[in-house]
Structure formats: structure tokens, C-alpha cells
């Protein structure tokens, strides 16, 4: 427990105010105790501190852990940066020693606007490609008040793939990673549901993909597609016909016009010419001829997780 020497568990009262917590606890050590959703409430009950006040102390302690010499008045302001990486990038960008608290507030406000315009200020290319490829598949961006979260669901047999995705996005905190059972038509499937915490950076993808509440395909989206994000798209929505050796992209949620747009894109960027198919009197999809499928596999194979090699006609590997 991160109690200071003159303070014991037997004498704990309900503490009021952030200053009271600072006097009685090492808030940097307190911040190390928060690993997952629910830990704040557990620690709040244990220490008899209101969750809201404890959360403020934890956030301040996180900043002091990352930037030990920062003034406390600025640590509280910097806690508005939600991830450790974000704090580190921001700290390298500005000389915080000579910036007033008032100016710091303005800079953080501007930073949040900037990452909603260009997420690569915060995200790695791998993270961006994962989000982009997944959203071309069945993943979604959900609006939560001001900011958004990233969500996906995979079948239980794709648990390793879901874990691979969640590990790549762990800096944003995981609010949900659980097994669930849902009914589709007349049968039930077991699935893994995943969601990040909300963050301003996901607002970019909400704006990029959603028009009037519906996910759409645009030139801006396809222009950002590269072999890695294409590999994720195939892992999410692709299937491989082992008998005839071709790949199908189950792009069922998109319109005929969007399929024509995607077909032209594949032709122009990757020299591939998929066929637009139609099934069940309502769904369109893209099918790559055998030779095009071989070419597509050459493009994406270096980026396919080992647990998803079956999507390109291979045998899954562990790890």
C-alpha cells in the first residue's frame, strides 16, 4: 500500500479533496496500482476515498511518474492527455518548464484538435493500418458523447486474432474483452467482443467512415489503404476457396456503386480486377480470379498474422 509512514490503515477516514490524498499517500505509487477497468473502484473502497477524487489523484500520479520534475499545477492539466505515449510525445514537442498553466491548457486543447485531423501524430502506422483495415471489415467506431471508441467482434475460433488486435491497441485501455453468445437468424455463435476506452483520436475515423450514421467507402479511405491494412481487411472479411484457389471479399454492407468504386481502386493501385458478385438477392461482394488471388496473396502475406494464414489458403501457425 502506498501509505506514507505517519498514516496507517487503522486511522483511515473518508478523505475529502485532492490535497488530502497528496498529504497522506504517495500518488505516484497509487497510480501504479491501476491496471484495468474496475481497479479505481476497488482501491476507492479499500482506502475509503471517493472514486472521483481518487481518479484525479491517480491521473496526477501518472503524469508525475512519466515526468518526475513537472510542477504539480501542470501535472493536473497534463492528466487530460489520456495515454502515456501521448504524454511523452507532447512533452517532447513543448518545453513545459517555461510554459504557463494557462498556455498549457491552450496547447493541450490544440493538440486534441490536431490528432483528430491527423491521427498519425499519436498512432503508429501499424495501429492506423489495423483500425483502417478493420473498419473496412466489420469493426465500428461508436460515438460516446464528445469522443469515440473503437469496437470489433470476432468468432471464438479467432480468439488469437482478437487478442493480437487488442494487444496492438492496448495503449488506449481496454473497456471490454469478453466472450459472449449472440443469436444470428436461427442459431447462436460464440464471439469475442472488444472495445477501447474513448479517445479524441478515434473521432478522426468516425468522420472518415461514417456519413449520416452509415459506414461508407470514399476515395480518402481507399487512398490510405496499403498492403498491411489490406491484409487486415482480408483477415476480417475475406475467405479462401481451397478447391478453386480464389479469394472472396464479403463486402456485403456496401452498395453497388461503392463496389464499382472499390473494383476500380484495386485495378488502379494493385493491378487486380475483381468481379462484383451478387447473392441472396441483396448482397454484393468482390471475387478475385485465381491469378489475381495469387497476386493478392503475394502482396498481403508478409502482414498476415500467423493465426490467420488460413484466409490465404495456408496453415495457421502458433504464436
Buried (B, 14 or more C-beta within 10 A) or exposed (E): EBBEEEEEEEEBEEBEEBEBBBEBBBBBEBBEBBEEEEEBEEBBEEBEBBEEBBBBBBBBBBBBBBBEEBBEEBBBBBBBBBBEBBBEBBBEEBEBEEBEEEEBBEBBEEBBEEBBEEBEBBBEEBBBBBBBBBBBBBBBBEBEEEBBBBBBBBEEEBBBBBBBBBEBBEBBBBBBBEEEEEEEEEEEEEBBBBBBBBBBBBBBBBEBBBEEEEBBBEEEBBEEBBBBBBBBBBBBBBBBEEEEBBBBBBBEBBEEEBBEBBBEBBEEEBEBEBEBBEEEEEEBBBBBBEEBBBBBBEBBEEBBBBBBBBBBBBEEEEE
